Amino acid sequence: MLLQTVEAEISADGLVILKERPVLQGQRRRAIVTVLEPLSNAAMGSCETGNVAGVLDLLDSPEFRDSPPGQPEEMEAVIEENRRAWKD
């Protein structure tokens, strides 16, 4: 049996809104919902999906535009280090 964790929000009237699409393999599934602390106004904006304007603003920002590109060898080393850490 495949278990998945999917982020969701629950509206004030109880509607569950999935933030990502689970792999359902064409079948209806049961779910268990764990209710967490209320979202603050700041948090609600940061987890909103489909925020194209926000992404475009980030890509156009001087901090992003003027930052040097990453070094592929360094990035691969960090990724490999993280993979090894999970196997501990």
SVG drawing of the C-alpha trace seen along z (x, -y; Angstrom):
<svg xmlns="http://www.w3.org/2000/svg" viewBox="-19 -45 52 47">
<polyline fill="none" stroke="black" stroke-width="0.4" points="0.0,0.0 1.4,-3.4 1.0,-6.2 1.4,-9.8 1.6,-13.1 0.0,-16.0 -0.1,-19.6 -3.6,-21.1 -5.5,-24.0 -8.9,-23.9 -11.1,-26.9 -13.1,-28.5 -16.2,-26.6 -14.4,-23.2 -13.5,-22.8 -10.2,-20.9 -8.0,-22.4 -5.1,-20.3 -1.9,-22.2 -0.5,-19.4 -1.9,-16.5 -1.5,-13.1 -0.8,-10.0 -4.1,-8.2 -3.6,-5.7 -7.1,-6.1 -8.7,-4.9 -10.7,-6.5 -8.8,-6.7 -9.4,-7.2 -7.6,-10.0 -6.8,-11.0 -6.6,-14.7 -4.4,-16.1 -5.4,-19.7 -2.5,-22.0 -2.3,-25.5 -4.3,-28.3 -2.6,-30.1 -1.5,-33.6 -2.0,-36.2 1.7,-36.2 1.8,-32.4 -1.3,-32.3 0.4,-34.4 3.6,-32.4 1.9,-29.0 -0.4,-30.1 0.0,-28.2 -0.1,-29.7 1.5,-33.0 3.0,-33.8 3.3,-37.5 5.3,-36.7 7.7,-34.4 8.2,-37.0 8.9,-39.7 11.5,-37.4 13.2,-36.7 13.2,-40.4 14.6,-41.4 18.2,-42.8 19.2,-40.3 18.2,-37.4 19.2,-38.9 22.7,-40.0 23.6,-36.9 26.4,-34.8 25.3,-31.4 26.0,-28.4 28.9,-26.1 27.6,-22.7 30.3,-20.7 29.6,-22.3 25.9,-21.8 26.4,-18.1 28.6,-17.7 26.0,-19.2 23.3,-17.0 25.4,-13.9 26.2,-14.8 22.5,-15.2 21.8,-11.8 24.4,-10.1 23.0,-11.8 19.6,-10.3 21.1,-6.8 22.6,-7.1"/>
</svg>
